[in-house]
Amino acid sequence: MKQSMSVRTIGNLVLALTIIFSIIPFISMLSAALQPQGSMPTGIQFTAAPHWENFIDAWNIANITPLLKSSLILVIGVVPAVILFSALGGYAMAQLKVPGRGLIMLLFMIGLTIPFETLVTPLYYEVDAMGILNTRWALILPMIGLNMPFGIMWMRSHFEQMPRDLMEAASIDGAGHWRTFVSIQLPLALPALSSLGILTFLSTWNQFLLAVVLINDPNKRTMAGALQSFVGQYQTDVVLLNAGALLIMAPTMILFIILQRYFIRAMLAGSVKG
C-alpha cells in the first residue's frame, strides 16, 4: 500500500530533524576543538585559521599512545570472546532442548536488570582474590561476563527467527547440531553478530569506571581515561578536552561506518519477519 504524501512528508521531516540533532553535538565539539587553546568557546563558531594542531597537542598531553594500545588489547580480548560465547549460548537457548532453559534465561534477564555500579565492589574483591588485580585480565574477564547476558539474549532472539525448515532439511541430510550451527546458522547470523560486535566494542572501548577501580597503572587503562588529563582542580581546558574526546570517538565512528549495513539489517530483522 502506497503511503500518502502527508505521511511521507512527516516521515522525511522527522528523519531530517533526527539527523540535525545527531550532527549538531559533533559539529559543536569540532568547532570548539579548533579554537585557540585557553579560550572558552561558546556555541558553534569556526575561526578563519583553525588550530588543527590542537589534536596533536591533545594526543601528546593525554599520552594517548599507551592508552590506545591498552584499549586495543582489551577490545581484542573481549569482543571475539563475547561474540563466540553469545553465538553458542544463543543458539543453544533458541534451538536445542537445554535442561532448565527457562531458569537459565531468567538468570540472564536478572543480569540485564542489575545496575552496573552495584557490581563494582564485589568485582574488586573477586578480582583481588584471583590475583589478577592491576593487570589487563582484571578488565578482560569482567567485561566478558558483563556483556554475556545481553549477548546471549540478543543472539537467542536472532536464532529463534530462523525458519525451522532449515533445521529439518539439515537434519534430513544427516547434519548434526554442530554442522548445522557452523554451516547454516552462523552465515545467516552475520548481521546479528556484526551488530553485537559493534555494541560490545562500544561498551568496552568507552569503559571507564572498571578501569579506574581495577587498574592502578594509568597506562593500562582505557582511552576514556585520557579525558582526565584535561580536567584540573581549578580549571578545564575546554578546547583540548573536545579535541581529545573526538580522538577517542574516532575509532567507534569508523567501525560503525564500515559495519553500518549489517547493524541496520539486524535492527530491522525483527520488523520484517514473516
Disulfide bonds with the S-S distance in Angstrom:
none
